[in-house]
């Protein structure tokens, strides 16, 4: 099973590696693993 993409709420950076020190553990949005979410500005 692949790790889902996560971002802290109100941040633009998405993380996909749960070993990363910046991978959100709380207060985050999550997307599936098939495609990186697109940021619309």
C-alpha distance matrix in Angstrom:
0.0 3.8 6.7 9.2 12.7 15.3 19.0 21.8 24.0 26.9 25.4 24.5 22.0 18.3 15.9 12.4 12.4 12.4 14.8 17.3 20.3 20.4 16.9 18.2 17.9 20.5 22.3 19.7 18.7 15.2 14.0 11.1 9.3 11.6 14.8 16.2 18.6 22.2 24.8 28.0 31.1
3.8 0.0 3.8 6.4 9.4 12.3 16.0 19.0 21.4 24.0 22.2 21.1 18.5 14.8 12.4 8.8 9.3 10.0 12.7 14.6 17.8 17.5 14.1 15.8 16.2 18.8 20.4 17.5 16.4 12.9 11.6 8.9 6.5 9.3 11.9 12.9 15.5 19.0 21.5 24.8 27.9
6.7 3.8 0.0 3.8 6.6 9.0 12.6 15.4 18.0 20.7 18.9 18.2 15.6 12.0 9.4 6.1 6.7 6.9 10.2 11.7 14.5 14.0 10.5 12.0 12.5 15.2 16.8 14.0 13.3 10.1 9.7 8.3 6.7 10.3 12.0 12.0 14.1 17.7 19.6 23.1 25.9
9.2 6.4 3.8 0.0 3.8 6.3 10.1 13.1 15.2 17.8 16.3 15.6 13.5 9.8 8.3 6.0 8.4 8.8 12.4 13.0 15.4 13.9 10.4 11.0 12.0 13.8 14.7 11.4 10.1 6.6 5.9 5.1 5.0 8.7 9.8 9.5 10.9 14.6 16.4 19.7 22.6
12.7 9.4 6.6 3.8 0.0 3.8 7.0 10.5 12.7 14.8 12.9 11.9 9.8 6.1 5.4 4.6 8.0 9.2 12.5 11.9 14.1 11.9 8.9 9.6 11.7 13.3 13.5 9.9 8.4 5.7 5.2 6.3 6.3 9.4 9.0 7.2 8.3 11.7 13.2 16.6 19.3
15.3 12.3 9.0 6.3 3.8 0.0 3.8 6.9 9.2 11.7 10.2 10.1 8.4 5.4 5.2 6.5 9.1 9.3 12.5 11.3 12.6 9.9 7.0 6.5 8.9 9.9 9.8 6.3 5.6 4.5 6.5 9.0 9.9 13.0 12.2 9.9 9.8 12.7 13.1 16.4 18.6
19.0 16.0 12.6 10.1 7.0 3.8 0.0 3.8 6.2 8.2 6.4 7.0 6.0 4.7 6.2 9.1 11.4 11.7 14.3 12.3 12.6 9.2 7.6 6.5 9.6 9.7 8.7 5.4 5.4 6.6 8.9 12.0 13.1 15.8 14.2 11.2 10.3 12.3 11.6 14.7 16.3
21.8 19.0 15.4 13.1 10.5 6.9 3.8 0.0 3.8 6.3 5.5 8.0 7.9 8.0 9.2 12.2 13.9 13.4 15.7 13.4 12.7 9.2 8.5 6.0 8.8 7.8 6.1 4.3 6.3 9.0 11.9 15.2 16.6 19.4 17.9 14.9 13.6 15.2 13.7 16.4 17.3
24.0 21.4 18.0 15.2 12.7 9.2 6.2 3.8 0.0 3.8 5.5 8.5 9.9 10.4 12.3 15.2 17.3 16.8 19.3 17.2 16.4 12.9 12.2 9.4 11.5 9.4 6.2 5.1 6.1 9.7 12.6 16.2 18.3 20.6 18.9 16.1 14.0 15.1 13.2 15.1 15.8
26.9 24.0 20.7 17.8 14.8 11.7 8.2 6.3 3.8 0.0 3.8 6.9 9.5 11.2 13.8 17.1 19.4 19.4 21.6 19.0 18.1 14.4 14.5 12.3 14.8 12.9 9.8 8.8 9.2 12.5 14.8 18.5 20.3 22.3 20.0 16.9 14.4 14.5 11.8 13.2 13.1
25.4 22.2 18.9 16.3 12.9 10.2 6.4 5.5 5.5 3.8 0.0 3.8 5.9 8.2 11.0 14.5 16.7 17.2 19.1 16.1 15.5 11.7 12.2 10.9 14.1 13.2 10.9 9.2 9.6 12.2 14.1 17.5 18.7 20.7 18.2 14.8 13.0 13.1 10.6 12.8 12.9
24.5 21.1 18.2 15.6 11.9 10.1 7.0 8.0 8.5 6.9 3.8 0.0 3.8 6.5 9.9 13.3 15.9 17.3 19.1 16.2 16.4 12.6 12.9 12.5 16.0 15.7 13.8 11.2 10.6 12.3 13.1 16.3 17.0 18.5 15.7 12.1 10.4 10.0 7.5 10.3 10.6
22.0 18.5 15.6 13.5 9.8 8.4 6.0 7.9 9.9 9.5 5.9 3.8 0.0 3.8 6.6 10.2 12.4 14.1 15.7 12.7 13.2 9.7 10.0 10.6 14.4 14.9 13.9 11.1 10.9 11.8 12.5 15.2 15.2 17.1 14.6 10.9 10.4 10.9 9.6 13.0 13.8
18.3 14.8 12.0 9.8 6.1 5.4 4.7 8.0 10.4 11.2 8.2 6.5 3.8 0.0 3.8 6.8 9.7 11.5 13.7 11.4 12.8 9.6 8.5 9.4 12.8 13.9 13.3 10.0 9.2 8.9 9.3 11.6 11.5 13.7 11.6 8.1 8.3 10.0 10.0 13.7 15.4
15.9 12.4 9.4 8.3 5.4 5.2 6.2 9.2 12.3 13.8 11.0 9.9 6.6 3.8 0.0 3.8 6.0 7.9 10.0 7.9 9.9 7.5 5.7 7.9 11.1 13.1 13.6 10.6 10.5 9.5 10.2 11.7 10.9 13.7 12.5 9.6 10.9 13.2 13.7 17.4 19.2
12.4 8.8 6.1 6.0 4.6 6.5 9.1 12.2 15.2 17.1 14.5 13.3 10.2 6.8 3.8 0.0 3.8 6.4 8.9 8.3 11.3 9.9 7.3 9.8 12.1 14.6 15.7 12.5 12.1 9.9 9.7 9.9 8.3 11.3 11.0 9.2 11.4 14.3 15.7 19.4 21.7
12.4 9.3 6.7 8.4 8.0 9.1 11.4 13.9 17.3 19.4 16.7 15.9 12.4 9.7 6.0 3.8 0.0 3.8 5.3 5.6 9.1 9.0 6.7 10.0 11.7 15.0 16.8 14.2 14.7 12.7 13.1 13.0 11.1 14.3 14.5 12.9 15.2 18.0 19.2 22.9 25.0
12.4 10.0 6.9 8.8 9.2 9.3 11.7 13.4 16.8 19.4 17.2 17.3 14.1 11.5 7.9 6.4 3.8 0.0 3.8 5.4 7.9 8.5 5.6 8.2 8.9 12.5 15.0 13.1 14.2 12.5 13.7 13.9 12.7 16.3 16.9 15.4 17.3 20.3 21.2 24.8 26.8
14.8 12.7 10.2 12.4 12.5 12.5 14.3 15.7 19.3 21.6 19.1 19.1 15.7 13.7 10.0 8.9 5.3 3.8 0.0 3.8 6.4 8.6 7.2 10.4 11.1 14.8 17.5 16.0 17.5 16.1 17.4 17.5 15.9 19.3 19.8 18.1 20.2 22.9 23.6 27.4 29.1
17.3 14.6 11.7 13.0 11.9 11.3 12.3 13.4 17.2 19.0 16.1 16.2 12.7 11.4 7.9 8.3 5.6 5.4 3.8 0.0 3.8 5.3 5.3 9.0 10.8 14.1 16.3 14.7 16.3 15.5 16.9 17.7 16.3 19.6 19.3 17.0 18.8 21.1 21.3 25.0 26.4
20.3 17.8 14.5 15.4 14.1 12.6 12.6 12.7 16.4 18.1 15.5 16.4 13.2 12.8 9.9 11.3 9.1 7.9 6.4 3.8 0.0 3.8 5.7 8.3 9.9 12.8 15.1 14.3 16.7 16.7 18.8 20.1 19.3 22.6 22.1 19.5 20.7 22.8 22.5 26.0 27.0
20.4 17.5 14.0 13.9 11.9 9.9 9.2 9.2 12.9 14.4 11.7 12.6 9.7 9.6 7.5 9.9 9.0 8.5 8.6 5.3 3.8 0.0 3.8 6.0 8.8 11.1 12.6 11.4 13.7 14.1 16.3 18.1 17.7 20.9 19.9 17.0 17.7 19.6 18.9 22.4 23.2
16.9 14.1 10.5 10.4 8.9 7.0 7.6 8.5 12.2 14.5 12.2 12.9 10.0 8.5 5.7 7.3 6.7 5.6 7.2 5.3 5.7 3.8 0.0 3.8 6.5 9.3 11.1 9.4 11.3 11.1 13.2 14.8 14.5 18.0 17.5 15.0 15.8 18.3 18.2 21.7 23.2
18.2 15.8 12.0 11.0 9.6 6.5 6.5 6.0 9.4 12.3 10.9 12.5 10.6 9.4 7.9 9.8 10.0 8.2 10.4 9.0 8.3 6.0 3.8 0.0 3.8 5.7 7.3 6.2 8.9 9.6 12.6 14.8 15.5 19.0 18.4 16.0 16.0 18.4 18.0 21.2 22.5
17.9 16.2 12.5 12.0 11.7 8.9 9.6 8.8 11.5 14.8 14.1 16.0 14.4 12.8 11.1 12.1 11.7 8.9 11.1 10.8 9.9 8.8 6.5 3.8 0.0 3.8 7.2 7.3 10.4 10.8 14.1 15.9 16.9 20.5 20.6 18.7 18.7 21.4 21.1 24.2 25.7
20.5 18.8 15.2 13.8 13.3 9.9 9.7 7.8 9.4 12.9 13.2 15.7 14.9 13.9 13.1 14.6 15.0 12.5 14.8 14.1 12.8 11.1 9.3 5.7 3.8 0.0 3.8 5.6 9.2 10.7 14.5 16.9 18.5 22.0 21.8 19.7 19.0 21.5 20.7 23.4 24.7
22.3 20.4 16.8 14.7 13.5 9.8 8.7 6.1 6.2 9.8 10.9 13.8 13.9 13.3 13.6 15.7 16.8 15.0 17.5 16.3 15.1 12.6 11.1 7.3 7.2 3.8 0.0 3.8 7.3 10.0 13.8 16.8 18.9 22.0 21.3 19.1 17.6 19.7 18.5 20.8 21.8
19.7 17.5 14.0 11.4 9.9 6.3 5.4 4.3 5.1 8.8 9.2 11.2 11.1 10.0 10.6 12.5 14.2 13.1 16.0 14.7 14.3 11.4 9.4 6.2 7.3 5.6 3.8 0.0 3.8 6.5 10.1 13.3 15.3 18.3 17.5 15.2 13.9 16.1 15.3 17.9 19.4
18.7 16.4 13.3 10.1 8.4 5.6 5.4 6.3 6.1 9.2 9.6 10.6 10.9 9.2 10.5 12.1 14.7 14.2 17.5 16.3 16.7 13.7 11.3 8.9 10.4 9.2 7.3 3.8 0.0 3.8 7.0 10.5 13.1 15.6 14.5 12.6 10.8 13.2 12.8 15.2 17.2
15.2 12.9 10.1 6.6 5.7 4.5 6.6 9.0 9.7 12.5 12.2 12.3 11.8 8.9 9.5 9.9 12.7 12.5 16.1 15.5 16.7 14.1 11.1 9.6 10.8 10.7 10.0 6.5 3.8 0.0 3.8 6.9 9.5 12.2 11.8 10.4 9.4 12.6 13.3 16.1 18.7
14.0 11.6 9.7 5.9 5.2 6.5 8.9 11.9 12.6 14.8 14.1 13.1 12.5 9.3 10.2 9.7 13.1 13.7 17.4 16.9 18.8 16.3 13.2 12.6 14.1 14.5 13.8 10.1 7.0 3.8 0.0 3.8 6.6 8.7 8.2 7.6 6.9 10.5 12.2 15.0 18.1
11.1 8.9 8.3 5.1 6.3 9.0 12.0 15.2 16.2 18.5 17.5 16.3 15.2 11.6 11.7 9.9 13.0 13.9 17.5 17.7 20.1 18.1 14.8 14.8 15.9 16.9 16.8 13.3 10.5 6.9 3.8 0.0 3.8 5.8 7.0 8.0 8.6 12.4 14.8 17.5 20.9
9.3 6.5 6.7 5.0 6.3 9.9 13.1 16.6 18.3 20.3 18.7 17.0 15.2 11.5 10.9 8.3 11.1 12.7 15.9 16.3 19.3 17.7 14.5 15.5 16.9 18.5 18.9 15.3 13.1 9.5 6.6 3.8 0.0 3.8 5.8 7.2 9.4 13.0 15.8 18.8 22.1
11.6 9.3 10.3 8.7 9.4 13.0 15.8 19.4 20.6 22.3 20.7 18.5 17.1 13.7 13.7 11.3 14.3 16.3 19.3 19.6 22.6 20.9 18.0 19.0 20.5 22.0 22.0 18.3 15.6 12.2 8.7 5.8 3.8 0.0 3.8 7.0 9.3 12.3 15.7 18.4 21.9
14.8 11.9 12.0 9.8 9.0 12.2 14.2 17.9 18.9 20.0 18.2 15.7 14.6 11.6 12.5 11.0 14.5 16.9 19.8 19.3 22.1 19.9 17.5 18.4 20.6 21.8 21.3 17.5 14.5 11.8 8.2 7.0 5.8 3.8 0.0 3.8 6.1 8.7 12.2 14.9 18.3
16.2 12.9 12.0 9.5 7.2 9.9 11.2 14.9 16.1 16.9 14.8 12.1 10.9 8.1 9.6 9.2 12.9 15.4 18.1 17.0 19.5 17.0 15.0 16.0 18.7 19.7 19.1 15.2 12.6 10.4 7.6 8.0 7.2 7.0 3.8 0.0 3.8 6.4 9.4 12.6 15.7
18.6 15.5 14.1 10.9 8.3 9.8 10.3 13.6 14.0 14.4 13.0 10.4 10.4 8.3 10.9 11.4 15.2 17.3 20.2 18.8 20.7 17.7 15.8 16.0 18.7 19.0 17.6 13.9 10.8 9.4 6.9 8.6 9.4 9.3 6.1 3.8 0.0 3.8 6.5 9.4 12.8
22.2 19.0 17.7 14.6 11.7 12.7 12.3 15.2 15.1 14.5 13.1 10.0 10.9 10.0 13.2 14.3 18.0 20.3 22.9 21.1 22.8 19.6 18.3 18.4 21.4 21.5 19.7 16.1 13.2 12.6 10.5 12.4 13.0 12.3 8.7 6.4 3.8 0.0 3.8 6.3 9.6
24.8 21.5 19.6 16.4 13.2 13.1 11.6 13.7 13.2 11.8 10.6 7.5 9.6 10.0 13.7 15.7 19.2 21.2 23.6 21.3 22.5 18.9 18.2 18.0 21.1 20.7 18.5 15.3 12.8 13.3 12.2 14.8 15.8 15.7 12.2 9.4 6.5 3.8 0.0 3.8 6.4
28.0 24.8 23.1 19.7 16.6 16.4 14.7 16.4 15.1 13.2 12.8 10.3 13.0 13.7 17.4 19.4 22.9 24.8 27.4 25.0 26.0 22.4 21.7 21.2 24.2 23.4 20.8 17.9 15.2 16.1 15.0 17.5 18.8 18.4 14.9 12.6 9.4 6.3 3.8 0.0 3.8
31.1 27.9 25.9 22.6 19.3 18.6 16.3 17.3 15.8 13.1 12.9 10.6 13.8 15.4 19.2 21.7 25.0 26.8 29.1 26.4 27.0 23.2 23.2 22.5 25.7 24.7 21.8 19.4 17.2 18.7 18.1 20.9 22.1 21.9 18.3 15.7 12.8 9.6 6.4 3.8 0.0
